[in-house]
Amino acid sequence: MRKLLLGLLPLVLIACKKEAPVKKEEVKTTVNTCNSSHFMKKILELDEMKAQAKFLDSLTKGKSGIAFLTDSTKVKDGWEYSISAGYNGPDRFETYHIFYASSKDCNMLKIAEPVSGETLTIEEWRKRQNQPVETESYLKKGIYSLPVESLPQVDVKWLETDFLVEGSEQYSCGNPMFRYFPLTRYKNMDLILVPMDCGDFDYRYSLLTVLNNKIIGELYVEGLWYDPGKDDKIEEFSSYEISKTGQIMVTMEQKLDGNTQKTTNTYYQIMDDGNIKPLKK
């Protein structure tokens, strides 16, 4: 009996071994779709590139569309892409824009700003595209801040310059130089006073708006007027106030022998394009 039991023991051990097989190592594979083709498709979906593609289609009579030059760099957790989009002409590749992307973020596209060299998101780039480019002004900047009102005459000291500002010749009153007083700035334009003393009155100022070194708007805002042909000599004194929002109030006061007869307020608005429009009150 003992011999029989000893003989069965190896079989039991062998059977136990067969019931515990070795597990195979599982290797998981993932497919990364954030490749250059994915980002080129996103670039073509941009409104700006659709417009460029339409232009190219018209220019080449349907023979060419947006072409790409791509450069990829392997990084620790994926790939970084530089994608030039443009026109692949017969002589050379003409780059319109350079985009940057990463396989770490399928939804992020960045673009190179050609002037500054910065790398911007599409939203930041579009915002800058819509911002007007401010030209360096040829005029000295005013020292006053809005709101502002008529200054004492003694404080208004005229500066002189060549006729660098477009349209300034017609406000020179025959002088060889353009005379102006730098008052203040509103948004991206200069507000200046000019003397209109070439008529019957020495004290008459006009307000001018100057945008990109070009005179846009004009409004008589301050000074003295009376009708030289009348004996009663009713005098009209004008003064002004400009609010922070670019609204101008011109006050005209009629006086007879120094006594006020009538006061009238007229309102205007400085528009974003520099024009001065009357307002109904």
Protein Blocks (a to p, Z undefined) as FASTA:
>chain_A
ZZmmmmmmmmmmmmmmmmmccddddddddddfbbfklmmmmmmmpmklmmmmmmmmmmnn
opaccdddddddddfklccdddddddddfkbccdfbdcdddfklmkbccdddfknopacd
fklmmmmmmpccddddfbdcdfbdcddddddfklmccdddddfbghklmmnnopabdcdd
dfbdehjaccdddddfkbmbfbdcdddddeehiafbdcdfbdcdddfkbmklpacddddd
ddfkopacddddddeehiafbdcdddddddfkopacdddZZ
